Amino acid sequence: MYFDIGSIDSELGVATTPKRIRGQDAPSRARRQVSAGDVLFSTVRPYLRAIAQVPSGTEFGIASTGFCVLRAETGVSSNYLFYYTRSDAFINELEPLQRGTNYPAVRDRDVLAQHIPLAPSDEQARIVEKIEGLLAGLDAGVADLKAAQLKLTQCRESLLKAAVTGELTTALRQEYMWGALQPSSNRHSTETGAGLLARLLIERRRRWEDTQQKKFESQGKALPSGWKDLYPKPEDPDIANLPKLPEGWVWASLDMVGEITSGVAKGGKRDTSVPVREVPYLRVANVQRGFLDLSEIKTILATESDIANLGLRKGDVLFTEGGDRDKLGRGWVWQGEIADCIHQNHVFRARPYLPELLSEFISHHGNTFGKIWFEAAGKQTINLASINMTMLRRFPVPIPPQKEQQVILDTLTKQLLSLDQQQKATEFGLKQSNVQRKNILKAAFVGQLVPQYQHEEAASTLLERIRTDRRSRAMEPKTNTIPIKKRGARSGKTSIDDVVDAIQRLPNDRFTFSELCRLVPDKYDTIREAIFTLLAAERPCIKQVFDAHEREMHFLRIQS
């Protein structure tokens, strides 16, 4: 079983996804033998706390060289060691020792050189028991908060879907019927979606004709005969597979209802004789699903013509061109937050022809129904999915009556505000739980979590015994390899055949390393090396399996 950094859940501090690999397929970094209880400490970006213990029952495993492997000495609790390495006190000492820019890391010797507050063995056990009790309660609370977050996300998605499909205003339509609302001075108050769409199309054509007239006037030319016949008709929406709309609504394409424009290409060629000036511009990273992230705005040199043509205006609906497939077409509405701001060519802009078509309604539709539509319509390359102007023009948009749009947005804004407040409360709760977790570990290792007893063996005595044990081990001969020999060799050491015989004598195909050791009278490391050899064989007689439920390592006998 191979443990790499990707196997570690840094939040939970457990190895959740170790990989089963054959020895011959092991990556070059798979070079560190580990056993149950060993602490795996990632030396890359230690502040991320990719730290875990090798699961119980793992008698045989390999870890990446990206870990510093910590094995507790006799008298030191592995759990005690694990919890201290996850504490701020330990991590803070290592952070200044990081080397490198892209992958800041510490060396094994940096980790091993850190001091640990060593408590008497019995006190270690009490500290671990207390930590685990407190963290269990904390983890239960965190699980409840995360469940609440998930529910809030689902509520938000359901609310947005109800808004753009008309479900949110079903009762209101049934009560008033949109053609019989109270009288209003606004002549469009009883207008249906079809009526609004007709006016949008008239305005679309008017703007095109106006642009053509100005173009020919600027060139000192007369308009050609039949020039109005050259009007580019908008893309029609494909409504064959679209859901049925409520009464008074109508489907349109985005091309019918708004002017769609791409942005400025970064690094594109330009005439050096044309003056330019530096202006802010929006990138894909600024345009998120349902909001704009303006925390980092970059600038670009642009001509006055580009600034005039690509300058964002309040009410512009933004769509992203590419990225991961599930992020295609995400966006929100520009509210004029930054003066003279333009947009990159990977961000599309749709500008409604009339203010009666509310930009926020279009964007909410794009972020709900559009998410699925763009995923299906987008193009996929090896590393990137994208949409283009043609796809965006065809994007189907529902057009409700203007007054119903306003009711939808007013209701939506109020309910989303409530959901956002609840979401912030759960986020605050999670942050507080993280603070509590750190405080628990801090108190544990300064002697504030459990009582100390004078009659217990002193930590200094334990430390001296550890030193004595280490000196004794240093004098022992090394026996880390196992000779591969034929059956019957009389060296007195266990052969590969002896281990295979023992495996065949086991009553069950599934067995643990401990069960095998009881049948083979040899040292732990010798049997362990034999297992390595058998797993790496061209035709192995055993394979390694990990029981994710019991979190234990097992071996499985392969029948020849």
C-alpha positions in Angstrom: 0.0 0.0 0.0 1.4 3.3 -1.1 0.9 6.6 0.7 1.5 9.8 -1.1 0.6 13.4 -0.2 -2.6 13.1 -2.2 -3.7 10.3 0.1 -3.9 12.7 3.1 -7.0 14.6 4.1 -5.3 17.5 5.8 -8.5 18.7 7.5 -9.3 15.4 9.1 -5.6 14.4 9.5 -6.2 10.9 8.1 -4.9 8.9 5.2 -8.1 8.4 3.3 -7.0 7.2 -0.2 -3.8 5.1 -0.1 -3.1 3.4 -3.4 -2.6 -0.3 -4.0 0.3 -0.8 -6.3 2.7 -3.6 -7.3 6.3 -3.2 -6.3 7.4 -3.0 -10.0 4.9 -0.2 -10.7 5.8 1.9 -7.7 6.9 5.5 -8.5 10.5 6.5 -7.8 9.4 8.4 -4.7 7.9 5.3 -3.1 10.9 4.5 -0.9 9.9 4.7 2.8 8.6 1.7 4.6 5.9 2.5 7.1 3.8 0.7 9.7 0.6 1.3 11.6 0.8 4.3 13.8 3.7 6.0 12.0 3.2 9.7 11.6 3.4 10.9 8.0 4.5 14.6 8.0 4.5 16.3 4.5 7.6 18.4 4.2 6.1 20.4 1.3 4.2 23.5 2.5 4.0 22.3 6.1 1.5 25.0 6.9 -1.1 23.0 4.9 -0.9 20.3 7.6 -0.9 17.3 5.3 -0.1 15.1 8.4 -1.7 11.7 9.2 -1.1 8.4 10.9 -0.7 5.2 9.0 -4.0 3.4 9.5 -4.4 0.7 12.2 -3.6 -2.8 10.9 -1.1 -1.6 8.3 1.8 -3.9 8.9 3.3 -3.3 5.5 3.3 -0.1 3.5 5.4 2.4 1.5 5.3 6.2 1.8 6.5 8.9 -0.6 9.8 10.6 0.1 7.7 13.8 0.4 7.0 12.6 3.9 9.2 12.7 7.0 8.2 9.5 8.7 8.0 9.8 12.5 7.9 6.5 14.5 7.3 6.8 18.2 9.8 5.3 20.6 8.7 2.8 23.3 7.0 4.8 26.0 5.9 7.5 23.6 2.3 7.5 22.3 2.1 7.6 18.6 -1.1 9.6 19.0 0.5 12.0 21.3 3.3 12.6 18.7 0.7 13.0 15.9 -1.4 15.6 17.7 1.7 17.6 18.6 2.9 17.7 15.0 -0.5 19.2 14.0 -0.3 22.0 16.6 0.6 25.6 15.9 3.6 25.3 18.2 5.2 22.7 15.9 4.2 24.2 12.6 5.2 27.7 13.5 8.7 26.6 14.2 9.0 25.0 10.8 7.6 27.7 8.6 10.7 30.0 8.7 12.8 27.0 7.6 11.0 26.5 4.3 13.1 26.6 1.2 12.0 27.2 -2.4 9.5 29.4 -4.1 7.2 27.2 -6.2 7.2 24.3 -3.7 8.4 25.7 -0.4 9.5 22.7 1.8 11.5 21.8 4.8 14.0 19.0 5.1 13.6 15.8 7.1 16.3 17.0 9.4 14.4 20.2 10.0 11.4 18.2 11.2 13.5 15.8 13.3 15.4 18.7 15.0 12.2 20.2 16.5 11.7 19.9 20.3 8.7 18.1 21.7 7.3 18.7 25.2 7.6 15.1 26.5 5.1 14.1 29.2 5.2 11.0 31.3 3.7 8.0 29.5 0.6 7.8 31.6 0.0 11.5 31.2 0.4 11.1 27.5 -2.4 8.6 27.5 -4.6 11.0 29.5 -3.8 13.9 27.2 -4.6 11.8 24.0 -7.9 10.6 25.6 -8.9 14.1 26.5 -8.0 15.5 23.1 -9.9 12.8 21.3 -12.9 13.4 23.5 -13.0 17.1 22.9 -12.3 16.8 19.2 -15.0 14.2 18.8 -17.5 16.7 20.1 -16.0 19.4 17.9 -16.1 17.1 14.8 -19.8 16.4 15.4 -20.5 20.1 15.5 -18.4 20.6 12.3 -20.3 17.8 10.6 -23.6 19.6 11.5 -22.4 22.9 10.1 -21.2 21.3 6.9 -24.6 19.6 6.5 -26.2 23.0 7.0 -23.9 24.5 4.4 -24.9 21.8 1.9 -28.6 22.3 2.6 -28.2 26.1 2.1 -26.5 25.5 -1.2 -29.3 23.2 -2.3 -31.9 25.8 -1.2 -30.1 28.5 -3.1 -30.0 26.4 -6.3 -33.7 25.5 -5.9 -34.6 29.1 -5.3 -32.7 30.3 -8.4 -34.2 27.6 -10.6 -37.7 28.5 -9.3 -37.0 32.2 -10.2 -36.0 31.7 -13.8 -38.6 29.1 -14.6 -41.5 31.1 -13.2 -42.3 28.8 -10.3 -41.5 31.6 -7.8 -44.3 33.7 -9.1 -46.9 31.0 -9.9 -49.2 32.0 -7.1 -49.0 35.6 -8.0 -49.9 34.9 -11.7 -52.8 32.8 -10.6 -54.1 35.5 -8.3 -53.8 38.6 -10.5 -53.1 37.3 -14.0 -50.6 39.6 -15.6 -53.0 41.2 -17.9 -55.2 42.3 -15.0 -52.9 43.9 -12.6 -53.8 47.2 -10.9 -53.7 50.2 -13.3 -50.4 51.9 -13.8 -49.1 55.0 -15.5 -46.6 52.8 -17.2 -48.0 51.8 -20.6 -45.9 48.6 -20.5 -47.2 47.4 -17.1 -49.5 44.8 -18.7 -47.2 43.9 -21.6 -46.5 40.2 -22.1 -43.1 38.7 -22.7 -44.0 38.4 -26.4 -44.8 42.1 -26.5 -41.5 43.0 -24.8 -39.6 40.7 -27.2 -41.2 42.5 -30.2 -40.0 45.9 -28.9 -36.5 44.5 -28.3 -36.3 43.3 -31.9 -37.5 46.7 -33.2 -34.8 48.4 -31.1 -32.2 45.9 -32.3 -33.0 46.8 -36.0 -33.1 50.5 -35.2 -29.6 50.4 -33.7 -28.2 48.5 -36.7 -29.7 51.0 -39.1 -28.4 53.9 -37.1 -24.9 52.4 -37.1 -25.0 51.9 -40.8 -26.1 55.5 -41.5 -23.3 56.9 -39.3 -20.7 54.6 -40.9 -21.5 55.8 -44.5 -21.8 59.4 -43.3 -18.3 59.2 -41.8 -17.0 57.9 -45.1 -18.8 60.7 -47.1 -20.8 58.1 -49.0 -24.5 57.7 -49.7 -26.4 54.6 -48.4 -26.6 52.0 -51.2 -29.9 50.9 -52.6 -31.5 48.1 -50.7 -29.2 48.5 -47.8 -31.9 47.7 -45.2 -32.2 44.2 -46.8 -28.7 43.5 -45.5 -29.9 43.6 -41.9 -28.4 40.5 -40.1 -31.3 38.7 -38.6 -30.8 37.3 -35.1 -30.2 33.7 -34.3 -33.5 31.9 -33.5 -33.5 29.8 -30.4 -33.9 26.0 -30.8 -36.9 25.5 -28.6 -37.5 21.8 -29.5 -36.1 20.5 -26.2 -36.7 23.5 -24.0 -39.1 23.4 -21.1 -42.5 24.9 -21.4 -42.7 28.4 -20.1 -45.4 30.0 -17.9 -48.3 31.9 -19.5 -47.1 35.3 -20.7 -43.5 34.2 -21.1 -41.7 33.6 -24.4 -38.3 32.1 -25.5 -35.8 34.2 -27.3 -32.1 33.9 -28.2 -29.6 36.2 -26.5 -28.9 37.6 -29.9 -32.5 38.8 -30.1 -32.4 40.8 -26.9 -28.9 42.2 -26.5 -25.7 43.4 -28.2 -23.0 40.7 -27.7 -19.3 41.7 -27.8 -16.0 40.1 -27.2 -13.2 42.0 -25.5 -9.6 43.1 -26.0 -6.9 40.6 -26.7 -4.0 40.8 -24.4 -0.7 41.1 -26.3 -2.5 41.6 -29.6 -0.8 43.5 -32.4 -1.6 47.2 -32.8 -0.5 50.3 -34.7 2.3 51.8 -32.6 1.4 55.3 -34.0 -2.0 55.3 -32.3 -1.9 56.7 -28.8 -2.8 54.4 -26.0 -3.5 54.7 -22.2 -3.6 52.4 -19.3 -7.0 51.3 -18.2 -8.4 48.6 -15.9 -9.8 45.4 -17.5 -11.8 42.4 -16.4 -10.3 38.9 -16.6 -12.0 35.5 -16.4 -10.8 35.3 -12.7 -12.8 38.5 -11.9 -16.1 37.0 -13.3 -17.5 34.4 -11.0 -20.9 32.6 -10.9 -23.3 35.1 -9.5 -20.8 37.7 -8.4 -17.7 39.7 -9.4 -14.4 39.3 -7.6 -12.8 42.7 -7.9 -10.1 42.1 -5.3 -7.4 42.1 -7.9 -7.8 44.3 -11.0 -5.1 44.4 -13.7 -4.5 47.1 -16.3 -3.8 47.1 -20.0 -2.8 49.6 -22.6 -5.7 50.4 -24.9 -6.6 52.8 -27.7 -9.4 55.4 -27.2 -11.3 53.5 -29.8 -11.1 50.2 -27.8 -12.0 52.1 -24.6 -15.1 53.5 -26.3 -16.2 50.3 -27.9 -15.3 47.9 -25.1 -16.0 50.1 -22.0 -18.3 48.4 -19.6 -21.6 50.1 -18.7 -23.9 49.6 -15.8 -26.3 46.7 -16.7 -23.9 44.8 -18.9 -24.3 41.0 -18.5 -20.9 39.2 -18.4 -20.2 35.6 -19.6 -16.9 33.8 -19.4 -15.6 32.0 -22.5 -13.6 29.1 -21.2 -12.1 27.1 -18.4 -13.3 23.9 -16.7 -16.4 22.6 -18.4 -18.6 23.2 -15.4 -17.5 26.9 -15.3 -18.5 27.8 -18.9 -20.7 30.8 -19.3 -20.6 31.8 -15.7 -21.0 35.4 -14.9 -22.8 38.4 -13.3 -23.9 42.0 -14.0 -21.6 44.9 -14.2 -22.8 47.8 -11.9 -20.2 50.4 -12.9 -17.9 49.6 -10.0 -14.7 50.9 -11.8 -14.5 53.8 -14.2 -13.1 53.3 -17.7 -13.0 49.5 -17.2 -12.9 47.3 -20.3 -13.0 43.5 -20.6 -10.6 40.8 -21.9 -11.5 38.8 -25.0 -12.2 35.7 -22.8 -15.1 37.6 -21.2 -18.2 38.2 -23.4 -20.5 41.1 -22.8 -24.3 41.2 -23.5 -26.0 44.6 -23.3 -29.8 44.4 -23.4 -31.4 46.6 -26.0 -34.1 47.9 -23.6 -33.9 48.5 -19.8 -37.2 46.7 -19.4 -35.3 43.4 -19.8 -33.6 43.2 -16.5 -29.9 42.2 -16.6 -30.0 40.4 -13.3 -32.7 38.1 -14.5 -30.7 37.2 -17.6 -27.6 36.5 -15.5 -29.5 34.3 -13.0 -30.8 32.3 -15.9 -27.3 32.0 -17.4 -26.0 30.7 -14.1 -28.7 28.1 -13.6 -30.2 26.8 -16.8 -27.2 28.2 -18.7 -24.8 26.1 -16.7 -26.2 22.9 -18.1 -26.7 24.4 -21.6 -23.2 25.6 -21.9 -21.7 22.4 -20.7 -23.6 20.6 -23.5 -22.8 23.1 -26.2 -19.2 23.9 -25.3 -16.2 22.7 -27.1 -13.6 20.6 -25.3 -9.9 20.5 -26.0 -7.4 18.4 -24.0 -7.1 21.0 -21.1 -9.8 23.5 -21.8 -13.5 23.8 -22.5 -14.8 26.9 -24.3 -17.8 28.6 -25.9 -17.8 31.1 -28.7 -19.8 34.1 -29.9 -22.0 31.9 -32.2 -22.9 29.6 -29.3 -23.6 32.6 -27.1 -25.9 34.2 -29.6 -28.0 31.0 -29.8 -28.3 30.8 -26.0 -32.0 30.6 -25.2 -33.4 33.2 -22.8 -36.9 33.2 -21.3 -38.6 36.6 -21.5 -41.2 37.2 -18.8 -43.3 40.4 -18.6 -41.3 43.3 -17.3 -43.4 43.7 -14.2 -43.0 40.0 -13.3 -39.3 40.2 -13.8 -39.2 42.9 -11.2 -41.3 40.9 -8.7 -39.0 37.9 -9.3 -35.9 39.9 -8.6 -37.3 41.6 -5.5 -38.4 38.3 -4.0 -35.1 36.7 -5.0 -33.0 39.4 -3.5 -34.8 39.2 -0.2 -34.5 35.4 0.0 -30.9 35.2 -1.2 -30.0 37.8 1.5 -31.5 35.5 4.1 -29.6 32.5 2.7 -26.3 34.5 2.6 -26.7 35.5 6.2 -27.2 31.9 7.2 -24.2 30.9 5.1 -22.0 33.5 6.8 -23.2 32.2 10.2 -22.1 28.6 9.3 -18.8 29.9 8.0 -18.2 31.8 11.2 -19.1 28.6 13.1 -16.5 26.6 11.1 -13.8 29.3 11.7 -14.6 29.2 15.4 -14.3 25.4 15.5 -10.9 25.7 13.9 -9.8 28.2 16.5 -11.2 25.8 19.3 -9.3 22.9 17.7 -6.0 24.9 17.9 -6.7 26.0 21.4 -7.3 22.4 22.5 -3.9 21.3 21.1 -2.3 24.4 22.6 -3.7 23.7 26.1 -2.8 20.0 25.8 0.9 20.5 25.3 1.4 23.2 28.0 0.0 21.0 30.7 -3.4 22.6 31.0 -5.7 19.9 29.7 -5.2 17.1 32.3 -3.9 16.9 35.8 -0.3 15.8 36.6 0.6 13.2 39.3 3.8 13.1 41.3 3.8 9.3 41.6 4.1 8.8 37.9 7.5 8.1 36.2 9.1 11.4 35.4 9.5 12.4 31.7 13.3 12.8 32.3 13.4 9.1 33.3 11.5 8.1 30.1 13.8 10.2 28.0 16.9 8.6 29.5 15.4 5.1 28.8 14.8 6.1 25.2 18.4 7.2 24.8 19.6 3.9 26.3 17.4 1.9 24.0 18.8 3.8 21.0 22.4 3.1 22.0 21.6 -0.6 22.3 20.0 -0.7 18.9 22.9 1.1 17.4 25.2 -1.8 18.5 23.0 -4.5 17.0 24.0 -6.0 13.6 21.9 -4.9 10.7 19.4 -7.6 9.4 17.3 -5.6 6.9 17.6 -8.0 3.9 16.5 -11.5 3.3 18.5 -13.9 1.1 16.5 -15.5 -1.8 17.5 -19.1 -1.9 16.1 -22.5 -2.8 14.2 -24.6 -0.3 16.3 -26.6 2.0 19.2 -24.2 2.2 20.8 -24.6 5.7 21.8 -21.1 6.6 19.4 -20.9 9.5 17.5 -17.9 8.0 14.0 -17.8 6.6 13.8 -18.4 2.8 11.2 -17.0 0.4 9.9 -20.6 0.1 9.5 -20.8 3.8 7.3 -17.7 3.7 5.3 -19.0 0.8 4.7 -22.3 2.6 3.5 -20.3 5.7 1.1 -18.3 3.5 -0.3 -21.6 2.0 -0.8 -23.0 5.5 -3.0 -20.0 6.6 -6.6 -21.1 7.0 -8.0 -18.1 5.1 -7.1 -16.4 1.8 -7.4 -13.0 3.5 -4.8 -12.5 6.3 -2.8 -9.9 8.2 0.9 -9.5 8.6 0.6 -10.4 12.2 -1.1 -13.7 11.4 1.8 -14.6 9.0 4.4 -13.7 11.6 3.0 -16.2 14.1 3.8 -19.0 11.6 7.3 -17.8 10.6 9.9 -18.0 13.4 12.1 -15.1 12.3 12.6 -11.3 12.8 9.9 -8.9 11.9 12.2 -7.1 9.3 13.2 -10.3 7.7 9.6 -11.4 7.1 8.8 -7.9 6.0 11.5 -7.9 3.3 10.2 -11.3 2.1 6.7 -9.8 1.7 8.2 -7.0 -0.4 9.9 -9.5 -2.7 6.7 -11.5 -3.1 4.6 -8.5 -4.0 7.2 -7.3 -6.5 7.4 -10.7 -8.3 6.4 -11.0 -11.9 3.7 -13.4 -10.9 2.9 -12.5 -7.3 1.2 -15.1 -5.0 -0.3 -12.4 -2.8 -1.6 -8.9 -3.2 -2.2 -6.1 -0.8 -5.7 -4.7 0.0 -6.9 -1.9 2.1 -10.2 -2.2 4.0 -11.5 1.5 3.9 -14.3 0.7 6.3 -12.1 -0.9 9.0 -9.1 1.2 8.0 -6.8 -1.8 8.1 -4.3 -3.3 5.7 -4.7 -7.0 4.7 -3.1 -9.4 2.2 -5.0 -11.7 -0.1 -3.6 -15.1 -1.2 -3.8 -15.5 -5.0 -4.7 -19.0 -6.1 -2.4 -20.3 -8.8 
